[in-house]
Amino acid sequence: MSLGPFPQENPPLAPLLLSPVDADRRLRGPYTAASAIVSALVPVAPPELVARYDTELRAVAPDMHDLIPIRRRSLAGLLPKAERILVHAPRRTLRLSNGIAEFVREYLTEIGPRTLVVENVHHADPTDRELLAVLRRRIRPELLTVVTGGRAVPEEPLSPEAHDELADELEREGTLGARLGAIPYHREHGTDPHRAVEAFRFAVEWCLEAGCHDAVAELGLRALALTDPRDTEPGTWWRLLHSTATALGALGREGEAEALFDTARRESVSPATHAAAAYSTAMLKVRNHDPALRDLDSALAWVNQAIAISTLLPDPRERAFKLGFDLNGRALVEVRLGRPAKALELVQEALDLAERDLAPDEHPIHRMVLLANRAQLSVMLGRPEEALEDLDTVIGIDPGYPDYYIDRGNLLHRLGRLEAAVADYETAMRVGPPFPEPYYNRAEIRFSTGDHAGALTDLDHALELDPEFVDGLANRAGLLAALGEYGRARADAEAGLGLDPLNPYLLCALGQVEMAQDRPERARAAFDRALEIAPELATAWANRGALAFETGDAEGAVADFTRALEPGADPVLLFNRAMALRALGREEEAVADLTRAFDLAPDDDEIRKALQHP
């Protein structure tokens, strides 16, 4: 008799990429595991590969800077700490993780498959957990096997004096990584709370500048628990509190952040502290992650308080900077209140203060932000050429900062200068770590010029970089629906709506899929919901009009196409309305629409035939 096939064992793992990595954030803070990986690979990787990812490698492995020459640099790296005023968005760490994943993937392509073992992941900082997720997503498993787990080793109890000794030893070794993890940990459990607070202060400030907001929030709250504002040096206490609250706000924990600023208001009599706390509270009110909790009236009251205090600061240079900062904050509130002209006046006032009272080379990032904001407001007010001039200046100030290339590319796109816009998007791809926006924006241009395959490639890459990029999911869903790939389009639409249930573009894409799959009631419900959320959304009116025409409601189709045409004439919409008008016997109006459509698109054979053969 047959015994059947022998049971298959799991295939053997590839050789280790490096020795098992301990990810415990108490060792080296954020990027403890990433730093170990980079430290092992940089000395053996091709120099040109290291150079290609210099920004990402230096960011996650600060003790390896001697082996990672700087190829790309933003202005902030050249300035004193007090002038580095930009706070990284939380998604900055995802950019870094994508860059590290690409570096590892290219390295493995040369040397062959490997296994990465990472222990104590349950103690890892979110930056390392994010990196491990990106490695698994972006490197195929046959090239890199990632094995994670805990280490069941009991921690040895140490006396406070032993913690002191370990901290002293680590400080003598002089590594930056230890100052972000082990040294604050041991000082916290040692005999001297003042030295602990100082250790935390360094780690908090470094992590904030690096954009590691989870680490800032954790370390800062631990540090504040050791401080008494009446006993701690005021500058140290305020820097800890302000940094911690800033990180909490970035993480969507606005209530905790505001509570810290309330503490500052109770404990401090410093005008500068009260002005900064008022400004920061205003920004929490206007930028709350939950739109339902935004309070523009309260934000206006707080930012006006900040302005009132900063106006009284005696030092003209300090006043020019802080008051300019506050005026810029109020400009944001005015924009949200629908008053861009007033916002422009405030930004200009801040620029005038900087020009009058600051030294010519002082606070260049502050000036750069103001010019960029003036450009945005000029666009809102219909002054695109003025905006373009400001963005040219901004990029000239810091050609190594990628985000402003996106802003200028978007403006160039609006002005019809497509090649220049694509050039800016592609520069943004090169000068910083990988992020989805330049690919997403290039996809829009490729789609508009008929390169649907190129657009889809760009959107695929954007969503490889960030699977939760909602705008990318919406555009890819719409493109896939147009290409007849309804299963993939539905998957994107539903994934996007899971992240943003009120996104009208995703609802439109879902409606297109439902319509294509002969579910008119569901399609109508999706389009109706989109229009409830965004009544001016032309694409929703156009799609609902097409659905109405398909289901025999020519009258409703004419009405919806008419609404879709309100932003401006479009040959496709004019043709569609003409067909609905013709179905209603309104031939004269149909011919008028077709004539206008033909004027706009004289090479369109379908329009020509419709005009020639009523």
C-alpha positions in Angstrom: 0.0 0.0 0.0 1.1 3.6 -0.6 2.2 5.7 2.4 1.8 8.9 0.5 4.2 11.8 0.3 6.5 12.5 3.2 5.5 15.5 5.3 7.2 18.7 4.1 9.4 20.6 6.6 9.7 24.3 6.6 12.4 25.4 4.2 15.7 26.4 6.0 16.1 30.0 6.7 18.6 32.1 4.8 21.9 33.1 6.6 21.6 35.8 9.1 22.0 39.4 7.8 23.7 40.2 11.2 23.6 38.9 14.7 20.2 39.0 16.4 19.2 42.6 17.1 17.9 43.8 20.5 15.2 46.4 19.7 14.6 47.5 23.4 14.2 51.3 23.2 15.8 51.5 26.7 19.1 50.8 25.0 19.4 53.5 22.3 15.9 55.1 22.2 14.1 55.4 18.8 15.6 53.4 16.0 17.5 51.1 18.4 17.1 48.2 15.9 17.5 50.4 12.8 20.7 51.7 14.2 22.1 48.2 14.7 21.1 47.2 11.2 22.7 50.3 9.6 25.8 50.1 11.8 26.4 46.5 10.5 25.7 47.2 6.8 27.2 50.6 6.2 30.9 49.5 6.6 30.4 46.7 4.0 27.9 48.3 1.6 29.1 49.9 -1.7 29.9 53.6 -1.0 27.6 54.7 -3.8 24.7 52.9 -2.2 25.5 54.5 1.2 25.7 57.9 -0.5 22.3 57.4 -2.2 20.5 57.0 1.2 22.7 59.4 3.3 19.8 61.3 4.9 18.0 58.2 6.1 21.1 56.4 7.3 22.4 59.4 9.2 19.0 60.0 10.8 18.6 56.5 12.3 22.3 55.8 13.1 23.7 59.1 14.6 26.8 57.3 15.8 27.8 56.3 12.3 28.1 59.8 10.8 31.8 59.5 10.3 31.1 56.7 7.8 28.1 58.3 6.1 29.2 61.4 4.2 26.5 64.1 3.7 25.3 64.2 0.1 21.9 66.0 0.6 21.5 68.7 3.2 18.6 70.9 4.1 19.2 74.4 5.6 18.2 73.3 9.1 21.4 71.3 9.4 23.5 74.4 9.0 21.7 76.6 11.6 22.0 77.0 15.3 19.5 75.0 17.3 17.4 78.1 18.2 16.7 78.8 14.5 15.6 75.2 13.6 11.9 76.0 14.1 10.3 73.5 11.8 8.7 70.5 13.6 8.6 67.3 11.5 5.2 65.9 10.7 4.5 62.4 12.2 4.9 60.8 8.8 8.5 61.8 8.6 9.5 58.5 10.2 7.7 56.6 7.5 9.8 58.4 4.9 13.0 57.3 6.8 11.7 53.7 7.0 11.1 53.6 3.3 14.6 54.8 2.6 16.1 52.3 4.9 14.0 49.5 3.4 15.2 50.5 -0.1 18.8 50.6 1.1 18.5 47.1 2.6 16.7 45.7 -0.5 19.4 47.0 -2.9 22.1 45.6 -0.6 20.5 42.2 -0.5 20.0 42.2 -4.3 23.8 42.1 -4.5 24.6 39.6 -1.8 21.6 37.3 -1.8 18.8 36.3 0.6 19.3 36.8 4.3 17.3 36.5 7.6 16.9 39.3 10.1 16.2 38.4 13.7 14.9 41.1 16.0 14.3 40.5 19.7 12.4 42.4 22.4 10.1 44.0 19.8 7.5 44.4 22.6 9.9 47.0 24.1 10.7 48.7 20.8 10.0 52.3 20.0 7.3 52.9 17.4 9.9 54.0 14.9 11.5 50.5 14.9 8.1 48.7 14.8 7.2 50.9 11.8 10.5 50.0 10.1 10.0 46.3 10.6 6.5 46.6 9.0 8.0 48.5 6.0 10.8 45.9 5.6 8.2 43.1 5.5 6.0 45.0 3.1 8.6 46.3 0.7 11.2 43.5 0.5 9.9 40.2 -0.8 10.2 37.4 1.8 12.4 35.2 -0.4 15.0 38.0 -0.2 14.6 39.0 3.4 13.0 36.9 6.2 12.1 39.0 9.2 11.9 37.0 12.5 10.7 38.9 15.5 10.0 37.9 19.1 10.7 38.6 22.7 13.5 37.6 24.9 12.4 35.7 28.1 15.4 36.9 30.2 14.4 38.3 33.6 15.8 41.8 34.3 18.4 42.0 37.1 17.3 44.3 39.9 19.9 47.0 40.4 20.4 49.5 43.3 20.2 53.2 42.6 24.0 53.4 43.0 24.5 50.7 40.4 22.3 52.6 38.0 24.5 55.6 38.6 27.6 53.6 37.8 26.2 52.3 34.6 25.1 55.8 33.5 28.6 57.1 34.3 30.2 54.4 32.3 28.0 55.0 29.3 28.6 58.7 29.4 32.4 58.0 29.3 31.9 55.9 26.2 30.3 59.0 24.6 27.8 57.4 22.1 24.8 59.5 21.1 22.5 56.4 21.0 23.1 55.7 24.7 22.1 59.3 25.5 18.7 58.6 23.9 17.9 55.4 25.7 20.1 53.8 28.4 21.5 56.9 30.1 18.1 58.5 30.7 16.8 55.1 31.9 19.7 54.6 34.4 19.6 58.2 35.6 15.9 57.9 36.2 16.5 55.0 38.5 19.6 56.4 40.0 20.2 58.7 43.0 20.2 62.2 41.5 16.9 63.4 39.9 18.5 66.6 38.7 21.0 64.6 36.5 18.0 62.5 35.4 16.1 65.5 34.2 19.2 66.8 32.4 19.6 63.4 30.6 15.9 63.5 29.7 16.2 67.0 28.4 18.9 66.1 25.9 17.0 63.0 24.7 13.7 64.9 24.4 15.2 67.8 22.4 17.1 65.4 20.1 14.1 63.3 19.4 11.8 66.3 18.7 14.3 67.6 16.2 14.4 64.2 14.6 10.6 63.9 14.4 10.4 60.9 16.8 7.2 62.2 18.5 6.3 59.0 20.4 9.7 59.0 22.0 9.4 62.7 22.9 6.0 62.1 24.5 7.2 59.2 26.5 10.5 60.6 27.6 9.1 64.1 28.3 6.3 62.8 30.5 8.7 60.7 32.5 11.0 63.8 32.8 8.2 66.1 33.9 7.2 63.6 36.6 10.6 64.2 38.1 10.4 68.0 38.0 8.9 70.7 40.2 8.5 74.0 38.3 9.3 75.8 41.5 12.6 73.9 42.0 13.7 73.0 38.4 15.6 75.6 36.4 12.8 77.5 34.6 14.3 77.2 31.1 14.8 73.5 31.4 11.3 72.9 32.8 9.7 75.0 30.0 11.7 73.3 27.2 10.6 69.9 28.5 7.0 70.9 28.8 6.8 72.7 25.5 8.6 69.8 23.6 6.4 67.2 25.2 3.2 69.1 24.5 4.3 69.7 20.9 4.8 66.0 20.4 1.5 65.1 22.0 -0.3 67.5 19.7 1.4 66.0 16.7 0.2 62.5 17.8 -3.4 63.6 18.1 -3.3 63.8 21.9 -4.4 67.4 22.0 -6.2 67.2 25.3 -3.0 66.1 27.1 -1.0 68.8 25.3 -3.5 71.5 26.3 -3.3 70.3 30.0 0.4 70.8 29.9 0.0 74.4 28.6 -2.5 75.0 31.4 0.2 73.9 33.8 2.6 76.4 32.3 0.0 79.2 32.7 -0.4 78.3 36.3 3.2 78.0 37.2 5.0 80.6 35.1 5.0 84.4 35.2 7.3 84.7 32.1 5.7 86.8 29.4 7.5 84.8 26.7 6.2 81.5 28.2 2.7 82.8 28.3 2.9 84.0 24.7 4.2 80.7 23.5 1.6 78.7 25.5 -1.2 80.9 24.1 0.1 80.5 20.5 0.5 76.7 20.9 -3.0 76.4 22.4 -4.4 78.3 19.5 -2.7 75.9 17.1 -4.2 72.9 19.0 -7.6 74.4 18.6 -7.3 75.1 14.9 -5.4 71.9 13.9 -7.2 69.3 16.0 -7.0 65.9 14.4 -10.7 65.5 14.9 -12.4 68.2 12.7 -15.4 68.1 15.0 -13.2 69.4 17.9 -11.7 72.3 16.1 -12.7 75.6 17.6 -11.8 78.6 15.5 -13.3 81.2 17.8 -11.3 79.9 20.7 -8.2 79.7 18.5 -8.6 83.3 17.6 -8.9 84.4 21.2 -5.7 82.4 22.2 -3.6 83.7 19.3 -4.7 87.2 19.9 -3.5 86.8 23.5 -0.1 85.6 22.2 0.1 88.6 19.9 -0.8 91.0 22.7 2.0 89.7 25.0 4.6 89.4 22.2 4.0 93.0 21.2 5.2 94.1 24.7 8.5 92.1 24.6 11.3 94.7 25.1 14.0 93.3 22.9 13.3 94.3 19.3 14.9 91.1 17.8 13.1 88.8 20.1 9.9 90.7 19.5 10.3 90.6 15.7 10.7 86.8 15.8 8.1 85.9 18.4 5.5 88.4 17.2 6.0 87.4 13.6 5.5 83.8 14.6 2.2 84.7 16.4 1.0 86.8 13.4 1.6 83.9 11.1 -0.4 81.7 13.5 -3.3 84.1 13.4 -3.1 84.1 9.6 -3.8 80.3 9.7 -6.9 81.0 11.8 -8.1 83.7 9.4 -7.7 81.3 6.5 -9.8 78.7 8.3 -12.4 81.4 8.9 -12.5 82.2 5.2 -10.6 85.5 5.3 -7.5 85.0 3.1 -7.0 88.7 2.5 -6.7 89.4 6.2 -4.4 86.5 6.5 -2.1 87.9 3.8 -2.0 91.3 5.7 -0.8 89.4 8.8 1.9 87.4 7.0 3.1 90.6 5.3 3.3 92.3 8.7 5.4 89.4 10.0 7.7 89.7 7.0 8.1 93.4 7.5 9.0 92.9 11.2 11.7 90.4 10.2 13.1 92.8 7.5 13.2 95.7 9.9 14.4 94.2 13.2 16.3 91.0 12.4 19.8 90.8 11.1 19.9 89.9 7.3 21.1 86.4 8.0 19.0 85.8 11.1 16.2 83.2 11.2 16.2 82.2 7.5 13.7 79.4 8.1 11.3 81.8 9.8 11.5 84.0 6.7 11.2 81.0 4.4 8.0 79.8 6.1 6.5 83.3 5.9 7.3 83.5 2.2 5.8 80.1 1.5 2.7 81.0 3.4 2.4 84.3 1.4 2.6 82.2 -1.7 -0.3 80.0 -0.7 -2.4 83.0 0.1 -1.5 84.7 -3.2 -2.8 81.5 -4.9 -6.0 81.7 -3.0 -6.4 85.4 -3.9 -5.8 84.8 -7.7 -2.2 86.0 -7.9 -0.3 83.0 -9.2 2.6 84.9 -10.6 3.3 86.5 -7.2 3.1 83.1 -5.6 5.5 81.6 -8.1 8.0 84.4 -7.4 7.8 83.7 -3.6 8.2 80.0 -4.1 11.2 80.5 -6.3 12.8 82.5 -3.5 11.9 79.9 -0.9 13.5 77.1 -2.9 16.5 79.3 -3.4 16.8 79.7 0.4 16.7 75.9 1.0 17.0 73.8 -2.2 17.4 70.7 0.0 13.9 70.8 1.4 11.6 68.6 -0.7 8.1 69.8 0.3 8.3 73.2 -1.3 9.1 71.6 -4.7 5.7 70.0 -4.3 4.0 73.3 -3.7 5.7 74.9 -6.7 5.0 71.9 -8.9 1.3 72.1 -8.0 1.2 75.8 -8.9 3.0 75.2 -12.2 0.5 72.5 -12.9 -2.3 74.9 -12.4 -0.6 77.4 -14.7 -0.4 74.7 -17.4 3.4 74.4 -17.3 3.4 70.6 -17.1 7.0 69.9 -17.9 8.2 72.3 -15.2 5.8 70.8 -12.7 7.0 67.3 -13.4 10.6 68.5 -13.0 9.8 69.9 -9.6 8.1 66.6 -8.5 11.1 64.7 -9.7 13.4 67.0 -7.8 11.3 66.3 -4.7 11.8 62.6 -5.2 15.6 63.1 -5.2 16.4 65.6 -2.5 14.8 63.9 0.4 13.7 60.5 1.8 11.0 58.7 -0.2 7.4 60.0 0.2 4.2 59.5 -1.8 3.2 63.0 -2.8 5.5 63.6 -5.7 4.5 60.3 -7.4 0.8 61.1 -6.7 1.1 64.5 -8.3 3.1 63.3 -11.3 0.4 60.6 -11.8 -2.2 63.4 -12.1 -0.2 65.0 -15.0 0.4 61.7 -16.6 -3.3 60.9 -16.5 -4.3 64.3 -17.9 -1.9 63.8 -20.9 -3.3 60.3 -21.6 -0.5 58.3 -20.1 -2.8 56.1 -18.0 -0.2 53.3 -17.6 2.3 55.8 -16.3 -0.2 57.3 -13.9 -1.1 53.9 -12.6 2.6 53.1 -12.1 3.1 56.3 -10.1 0.0 55.6 -8.0 1.1 52.1 -7.3 4.5 53.4 -6.1 2.9 56.1 -3.9 0.7 53.5 -2.2 3.7 51.2 -1.8 5.4 54.0 0.1 2.2 54.6 2.2 -0.7 52.2 1.9 -2.8 54.6 4.0 -2.4 57.5 1.6 -6.1 58.2 1.2 -5.8 60.6 -1.8 -3.7 58.0 -3.6 -6.3 55.3 -2.9 -9.1 57.6 -4.2 -7.2 58.4 -7.5 -6.1 54.8 -8.1 -9.7 53.6 -7.4 -11.0 56.0 -10.0 -8.3 55.2 -12.5 -8.8 51.4 -12.1 -12.6 51.9 -12.5 -12.0 53.7 -15.7 -9.7 50.9 -16.9 -12.4 48.3 -16.1 -10.5 46.7 -13.2 -13.5 46.9 -10.9 -12.3 44.4 -8.3 -9.1 46.3 -7.6 -11.0 49.6 -7.7 -13.5 48.4 -5.2 -10.7 47.2 -2.9 -9.1 50.6 -3.0 -12.3 52.5 -2.4 -13.3 50.4 0.5 -9.8 50.5 2.0 -9.8 54.3 1.7 -13.3 54.6 3.2 -12.2 52.5 6.1 -9.6 55.2 6.8 -11.7 58.2 5.8 -15.5 57.4 5.7 -16.4 60.9 4.7 -14.1 61.2 1.7 -16.3 62.2 -1.3 -13.7 61.2 -3.9 -13.7 57.7 -2.6 -17.4 57.6 -2.5 -17.4 58.7 -6.2 -15.0 55.9 -7.1 -17.2 53.4 -5.2 -20.2 54.7 -7.1 -18.4 54.2 -10.4 -17.7 50.6 -9.5 -21.3 50.0 -8.4 -22.6 51.5 -11.6 -20.2 49.4 -13.8 -21.3 46.3 -11.9 -25.0 47.0 -12.5 -26.0 48.1 -9.0 -27.6 51.4 -9.8 -29.3 51.9 -6.4 -25.9 51.5 -4.6 -24.2 53.7 -7.1 -26.8 56.4 -6.6 -26.5 56.2 -2.8 -22.7 56.6 -3.1 -23.0 59.6 -5.3 -25.7 61.2 -3.2 -23.6 60.7 0.0 -20.6 62.3 -1.8 -22.7 65.3 -2.7 -24.1 65.7 0.9 -20.4 66.0 2.0 -19.2 68.1 -0.9 -22.1 69.8 -2.7 -19.7 71.5 -5.2 -17.9 68.4 -6.3 -18.2 68.4 -10.0 -17.1 64.8 -10.5 -19.9 63.6 -8.3 -22.5 65.6 -10.3 -21.0 64.2 -13.5 -21.1 60.6 -12.4 -24.6 60.9 -11.0 -25.7 62.5 -14.3 -24.2 59.6 -16.2 -26.1 57.2 -13.9 -29.3 59.1 -14.4 -29.0 58.9 -18.2 -28.2 55.2 -18.1 -31.2 54.5 -16.0 -33.6 56.4 -18.3 -33.8 59.7 -16.3 -32.7 62.1 -19.0 -34.2 65.1 -17.2 -32.2 64.3 -14.0 -29.1 63.8 -16.2 -29.4 67.3 -17.7 -29.8 68.8 -14.3 -26.7 67.0 -12.9 -24.6 67.7 -15.9 -25.5 71.3 -15.6 -24.3 71.4 -12.0 -21.1 69.6 -13.1 -20.4 72.3 -15.7 -20.6 75.2 -13.2 -16.8 75.3 -12.6 -16.3 75.7 -16.4 -16.8 74.3 -19.8 -15.7 70.7 -20.4 -16.1 69.0 -23.8 -17.0 65.6 -22.3 -19.6 67.0 -20.0 -21.0 69.2 -22.8 -21.3 66.1 -25.0 -23.0 64.1 -22.3 -25.5 66.8 -21.6 -26.1 67.2 -25.3 -27.0 63.5 -25.5 -29.5 63.9 -22.6 -31.0 67.0 -24.2 -31.3 65.1 -27.5 -33.1 62.3 -25.7 -35.6 64.9 -24.4 -36.2 66.3 -27.9 -34.4 69.6 -27.1 -32.3 69.5 -30.3 -31.4 73.2 -30.5 -29.9 73.1 -27.0 -28.1 69.8 -27.8 -26.6 71.3 -30.9 -25.4 74.4 -28.9 -23.6 72.1 -26.4 -22.1 70.0 -29.2 -20.9 73.1 -31.0 -19.2 74.4 -27.8 -17.7 70.9 -27.2 -16.3 70.8 -30.7 -14.7 74.2 -30.3 -13.0 72.9 -27.2 -12.0 69.5 -28.7 -11.9 69.8 -32.5 -10.2 66.4 -32.9 -12.9 64.4 -31.1 -14.5 62.2 -33.7 -17.5 61.3 -31.5 -18.4 65.0 -31.1 -18.0 65.6 -34.8 -20.3 62.6 -35.7 -22.9 63.7 -33.2 -23.0 67.1 -34.8 -23.2 65.7 -38.3 -25.8 63.0 -37.6 -28.5 64.3 -35.2 
